[in-house]
Amino acid sequence: MPEEIKKQEIKIEIDEQTANGAYANLALITHSETEFIIDFIFAQPQNGKAKVRSRIITSPLHAKQFLQALKDNIEKYEMRFGQMKNPSAPVSEQSKFYN
Protein backbone atom coordinates (compact mmCIF):
# COMPACT_ATOMS: atom_id res chain seq x y z
CA MET A 1 0.00 0.00 0.00
CA PRO A 2 1.51 3.37 -1.01
CA GLU A 3 2.40 5.72 1.78
CA GLU A 4 0.03 8.65 2.17
CA ILE A 5 1.51 12.07 1.67
CA LYS A 6 1.01 13.98 4.89
CA LYS A 7 0.25 17.67 4.55
CA GLN A 8 2.46 19.71 6.79
CA GLU A 9 1.05 22.96 8.10
CA ILE A 10 3.55 25.81 8.08
CA LYS A 11 3.21 28.62 10.58
CA ILE A 12 4.26 31.80 8.79
CA GLU A 13 5.57 34.69 10.84
CA ILE A 14 6.30 38.24 9.68
CA ASP A 15 8.12 41.02 11.51
CA GLU A 16 6.69 44.54 11.60
CA GLN A 17 9.17 46.07 9.13
CA THR A 18 8.50 43.36 6.54
CA ALA A 19 4.74 43.59 7.15
CA ASN A 20 4.85 47.29 6.24
CA GLY A 21 6.06 46.32 2.77
CA ALA A 22 7.95 48.39 0.23
CA TYR A 23 6.44 50.10 -2.80
CA ALA A 24 7.91 49.17 -6.18
CA ASN A 25 6.92 50.34 -9.65
CA LEU A 26 9.55 48.45 -11.63
CA ALA A 27 11.06 44.97 -11.55
CA LEU A 28 14.24 43.67 -13.12
CA ILE A 29 14.46 39.93 -13.61
CA THR A 30 17.61 37.97 -14.39
CA HIS A 31 18.36 34.27 -14.23
CA SER A 32 21.00 31.61 -14.41
CA GLU A 33 20.55 27.87 -14.82
CA THR A 34 19.89 27.43 -11.10
CA GLU A 35 18.21 30.63 -9.88
CA PHE A 36 16.03 33.60 -10.72
CA ILE A 37 16.79 37.01 -9.24
CA ILE A 38 13.97 39.54 -9.05
CA ASP A 39 14.81 43.10 -8.03
CA PHE A 40 11.83 45.22 -7.00
CA ILE A 41 12.65 48.87 -7.65
CA PHE A 42 11.15 52.27 -6.92
CA ALA A 43 11.90 54.56 -9.86
CA GLN A 44 11.33 58.27 -9.38
CA PRO A 45 10.24 59.54 -12.80
CA GLN A 46 10.81 63.25 -12.15
CA ASN A 47 14.47 62.99 -11.18
CA GLY A 48 15.61 59.83 -12.98
CA LYS A 49 16.63 57.98 -9.81
CA ALA A 50 15.84 54.37 -9.03
CA LYS A 51 16.54 52.31 -5.92
CA VAL A 52 16.24 48.57 -5.36
CA ARG A 53 13.80 48.11 -2.48
CA SER A 54 13.93 44.31 -2.30
CA ARG A 55 15.73 41.42 -3.99
CA ILE A 56 14.27 37.93 -4.16
CA ILE A 57 16.47 35.00 -5.18
CA THR A 58 14.60 31.78 -5.91
CA SER A 59 14.80 28.52 -7.80
CA PRO A 60 13.46 28.17 -11.36
CA LEU A 61 10.66 25.89 -10.08
CA HIS A 62 9.57 28.40 -7.45
CA ALA A 63 9.72 31.19 -10.05
CA LYS A 64 7.36 29.20 -12.28
CA GLN A 65 5.03 28.48 -9.35
CA PHE A 66 5.08 32.19 -8.49
CA LEU A 67 4.15 33.06 -12.08
CA GLN A 68 1.17 30.69 -11.96
CA ALA A 69 0.04 32.05 -8.58
CA LEU A 70 0.33 35.62 -9.88
CA LYS A 71 -1.68 34.76 -13.03
CA ASP A 72 -4.35 33.12 -10.85
CA ASN A 73 -4.58 36.17 -8.59
CA ILE A 74 -4.75 38.59 -11.52
CA GLU A 75 -7.67 36.57 -12.95
CA LYS A 76 -9.44 36.72 -9.57
CA TYR A 77 -8.74 40.45 -9.30
CA GLU A 78 -10.18 41.13 -12.76
CA MET A 79 -13.26 39.02 -12.05
CA ARG A 80 -13.91 41.16 -8.97
CA PHE A 81 -12.79 44.63 -10.10
CA GLY A 82 -12.88 44.46 -13.90
CA GLN A 83 -10.29 44.09 -16.61
CA MET A 84 -7.06 46.05 -16.13
CA LYS A 85 -6.02 48.23 -19.03
CA ASN A 86 -2.64 47.47 -20.56
CA PRO A 87 -0.04 50.25 -20.33
CA SER A 88 0.12 52.50 -23.37
CA ALA A 89 3.83 51.84 -23.98
CA PRO A 90 4.55 49.27 -26.71
CA VAL A 91 5.49 45.80 -25.47
CA SER A 92 8.99 46.19 -26.88
CA GLU A 93 9.51 49.27 -24.70
CA GLN A 94 8.24 47.49 -21.58
CA SER A 95 10.22 44.31 -22.10
CA LYS A 96 13.55 46.11 -22.22
CA PHE A 97 13.37 46.16 -18.43
CA TYR A 98 13.20 42.38 -18.20
CA ASN A 99 15.73 39.71 -19.16
ChimeraX attribute file (.defattr): number of C-alpha atoms within 10 A of each C-alpha:
attribute: neighborCount
match mode: 1-to-1
recipient: residues
	/A:1	3
	/A:2	4
	/A:3	5
	/A:4	6
	/A:5	6
	/A:6	6
	/A:7	6
	/A:8	6
	/A:9	6
	/A:10	6
	/A:11	5
	/A:12	5
	/A:13	7
	/A:14	8
	/A:15	7
	/A:16	8
	/A:17	8
	/A:18	8
	/A:19	9
	/A:20	9
	/A:21	10
	/A:22	12
	/A:23	12
	/A:24	16
	/A:25	10
	/A:26	15
	/A:27	17
	/A:28	16
	/A:29	15
	/A:30	12
	/A:31	14
	/A:32	9
	/A:33	7
	/A:34	9
	/A:35	15
	/A:36	19
	/A:37	17
	/A:38	18
	/A:39	19
	/A:40	20
	/A:41	19
	/A:42	18
	/A:43	18
	/A:44	11
	/A:45	8
	/A:46	6
	/A:47	7
	/A:48	7
	/A:49	9
	/A:50	14
	/A:51	13
	/A:52	14
	/A:53	15
	/A:54	15
	/A:55	14
	/A:56	10
	/A:57	15
	/A:58	16
	/A:59	15
	/A:60	16
	/A:61	12
	/A:62	13
	/A:63	16
	/A:64	13
	/A:65	12
	/A:66	13
	/A:67	12
	/A:68	12
	/A:69	12
	/A:70	12
	/A:71	12
	/A:72	11
	/A:73	12
	/A:74	14
	/A:75	14
	/A:76	12
	/A:77	13
	/A:78	11
	/A:79	10
	/A:80	9
	/A:81	9
	/A:82	10
	/A:83	11
	/A:84	9
	/A:85	6
	/A:86	8
	/A:87	8
	/A:88	7
	/A:89	8
	/A:90	9
	/A:91	10
	/A:92	8
	/A:93	8
	/A:94	11
	/A:95	10
	/A:96	9
	/A:97	11
	/A:98	11
	/A:99	8
